[in-house]
Amino acid sequence: MNILVTGGAGFIGSHLAEELVRRGETVRVLDNLATGHLENLDAIKNDIEFLQGDIADENVAQNAARNMDIIFHQAALPSVPRSIKNPRASHDANLTGTLNVLIAARDNHIQRVVLASSSSVYGNSAQLPKVETFEPAPLSPYAVTKLACEQYARVFANLYDLSTICLRYFNVFGPRQDPTSQYSGALAKFVQCARHHEPFPVYGDGEQSRDFTYIENVVNANVRAAYSEFDGGAVVNVAGGARTTLNQILSLLNELTHQNLPTHFAPPRAGDVLHSHADISRARALLGYEPTVDVKEGLRRTLEWYQTH
């Protein structure tokens, strides 16, 4: 099949593109390289078509979707803090960009669009684990854009018979996550600290919890979402299905690297969610999804990758 991966030079998108090539698919990658890196595609650069462009430009989106069968829409401007600092940039990249991709999918008769959403749409709901039927309560512009993208996907499924599915990612981590960006995920920074024997920086008391999800699990969910049978407009949690505190993560990193690095605590950040834990029953039922790599093994693989890159 002919498959487009938007944001395919990014952390998640590049892993997905690599798996699709491994499966023998014909892959086109679209990325504006604002947060993605061409070197993420080094292993498959001779096996894909690469387009540099921005999905916020409707002509770019239309051109990228031409002659494609499936679109994996991973392109976004990530990070809650970034969206609080610059909400318009998040809106343009995430919401306008997604609308352009959906219109291009409709116009080019795409079979299915698999969209990356986020657990941030749940906000600070006290009830755990978080189920897709919960009332969304976004706390940041980033979360608002992801929720609006889901609504657009549902409407396009209903109005235009475009098969869509939105995957709500929970704290994805693994190789190729950029630890140098001020907006990178916490685990990427923690791994970097462990490698360089530096104290771990934590906002809050470290008892906030996350459903950390290794990249291989996310790629598996995406592939299953592309080929499974379901009604259009679905929304599905993608996670490890377990809850881990930041302090537990730091203990694991110290254990894996045979160190006892200290933690530097700072005040909590605005917009940060205190606790996040996914119910993955729907992913199991709808996609046959099952996480295969747990947090400790994911951390071990991530450390190993950074040591050789």
N, C-alpha and C positions, 0 to 999 in steps of 0.2 A: 504494500500500500504506500501511497504518497502521503507523508506526514510532515506537518509544519510544527516546529517547536519555537514559540516566541520566547524571548529571554533565554535562548538556548546556550548562550555563553556564560550564563550565571551559574551559581552553585548547584541548584536543583536541576535547572534546565540542561546543563552539560552532562550530568549523570544520566538523565532521562534520554538524551540524544544518543549517548554511548550505548545504552541498553537497546534502543530501537535499531541502531546499526547492527549490533550483535545479533538481533533477531532477523536481520535481512531486509528491513524496511528501507524505503527510499526517503531520506531525511533532508529537509530544508530547515535551516536555522535562521531566525531573524533576531537581531540584537542591536541596540544602539551603542553598546559598550559603555554606558554610563556607570553601571556597577558590575557588568560582566567583563570577562577577560578572554581574549582569543586563545591564550595558552591553555585554558580549560578544555579546549577542543583539540589539542595537539594529537591525541591518540586517534582521532577520527577525521582529522581535517581533510584527508584525501578521499573520504567516503561520504561526505555531505556537501550540500550546496549552502554556502553562507551568504546571507544578505545583511548588510549593515543599514539599519534604518530604525525609525522611531514609530511605534504604533499610535502615538498621538497624532500622526499624520495619516489621514484616512486613505490617501493614495498609496502609501507604503503598505498599509494593512491589506488593501485590495490586491496589490501586486503579489504580496507574499502568499495570499490564500489561493491564488490562481492554480488550478490543476491539482489541488490537494484533496485528500479524502478525509483526513482527521487533523484537528488542530489541538495541540497541547498548549494552552495559554498560561505560560509561566511568567511572562514579562510583567514587572511591577517595580515601583520605587518602594523598597521595603523600609521597615523600621518605624516604630511608634515615635521615638524621640524626633526623628527627622520630620515626620508629619506634623508634629506639634510646632516645630520650628518653622516649617514651610508648608502649610496645608494646601496651598494652591498647586504646588509641584506634585504632591501626592494625588490630588484630584485629577490633574491633567494626565499623569502617567497611568494611574490605576483605573480611574473611572472613564475618562474620555477614551483612553487607549483600549479598554475592554469593550466599550460600545463600538468602536471602530472595528475591532476583531469580530464581534458578533454580527455586525452588518456585512462585513466581508465574507463571513461564513455563510450567511443567508444568501448573499448574491452569487456566491460561487458553489452553492449546493453541497456544502460540506456535510459529511455523514454524521459527525459528532464533534463537539467541542468539550474538552476536559479542562476546566478552569481551576487555577490555584486560588483557594480562599484561605481563611485564617481563623484560628481559634480565638483571636482577639475580638471577634464579633460578639462573643458571649459576655465580655466584660467581667465584672467581679461578682458573678452569681454565686450565692452562698451554697447552693446545692451542688454536690459532686457525686458521681462524675457528670460531665456535661453531655446532654443529649440534644440531638438536632432539633427536637421539638421545643426546647427552651426558648423563652422570649429573648431576643438579642438585646444587649445593652452596651453598645460600643462606648469606649472611654477616650478614643483618640480619632483624629481625622483619618489615619490609616485604617482603623477598624471600620469606620463609616464607609470608606470607599469599598472595602471588601464586601460589606453587607449589601451595598448598592449594586455591586457587580453580580452578586447572587440573584438579586431581584431582576436585574436585566436578563440574566441567563434564563430564569424561570419564565419571564414574559416572552422571550424569543422562542422558547420551547412551545409555549401555548399558542402564540400568534402565528408563528412561521413554520411550525413543525420541524424545528431545528433541535436535534437531540443534544442536550447539554447535561453536564454533571459538574458540580462544584465540590472540590475536596478541601475540607477545612483542616489545614495542616496544624499540628501541635508541635512547636519548638523543634524544628528539624536541625540536625547537626551531622557533621561528618567531614570527610576530606573535601578540600577546595573551598571551604567557607573562609572568607577573607578575614583574618584576625586583626589586620592593620587598620580597617575602617572603624571610625568612631561609632558607626551604626551597626557593626557586626553583632552576631548573636553572642550571648554570654559564654556559651561553651567554647566557641572558637577562641575567645580571649583567655579563658581559663586554661585551655590546652597550651596556648602560647606561653602563659605564665609558668606552667609546669615545666615546659621545655627549657625556659630561660632561668628557672630557679628564682622566680619573682613572686612577691605576695599576690594573693588573689584579691581583686577589687570587687566588692559586693555592695550593691545599693539595698539598704534595709538590713535586717538581722540574719539573712540567709535561710530563714525558715519558710520563705515563700517556696511554693512547689510548682513543678511543671511536669507535663507528660512529654518528656524528651523522646524524640523519634529519630532513629538512625536513618540516614538517607536511603539505604537499600530498601527499607520498608516503604518509603514514600514512592520510590520508583515502581515498586511492585504494585502499589495501589493504583498508580496512574495507568500502568499497562492494563491492569484488570478493568479499570474504568472505561478504557477505550473499547474493549471487546465484549463486555458483559451485556446481558439483556436487562433493560429497565425502562421505565417511562421517563421521558425527557424532563429536565428541570430538577433532578435529584440533588440533594445536598448531603454530604457524607463526611463524618469525622475520620481523619487519618492520623493515627497516633500509635504509641507503643502500648497503650492501655494500662499504664502503671504511673504512679505518682512518686516523684523524687524531689527532695528539697535541694536547694543550692548547696547547703552544708554537706549533704550526703554526696553530691557530685564532687565537691572538693576533697572529701575523704577518699573517694574512689581514685581520684587523680593522684593524690599523695601515695595511695597504696600501689597504683600501677607504675609510678615512677620512683618508688622507694625513697620518698622524701617526707618532710613534715613542714611544708611551707605554711606561713601564717596567712591570715585573712585580714584585709583592711576594710572595715565597714564604713559606709557613707550613708547619708540620709536617703530615704526612698525617692524614686523619681516619679514625677507626675505622669499619669496615664498607664503606669505599670499595673498589671493584674497580680493579685496576691497568690491565688491558687488556681491551677489548671489541671484537669484530669478528664480524659475523654472516655465516654462510653463508645465502644467500637462495634456494638452489636449490629448496627445497620451495615457497616462495611463488611462484616462477616457474612451477613445474610444476602446482601445485594451483590457484592463483588467476590465473595469467597476469599476475602482478605484475611490474612493472619500475619502479625509481625513475627519476623524470624530472627531478628538481631536485637538483643536487649541492650540496656543502657551501658552496662559494664563492658560488654563485648564491643559495642559501638565506640566507646571511649578508647578501648585498646587499639582498635583498627585506625581510629583517627590519629592517635599519638604516633602510631607506626608510620602512617602516611606522611605526617609532617616531618618526621625524622629523616625521611628520604627525599623530601621536596623542599 
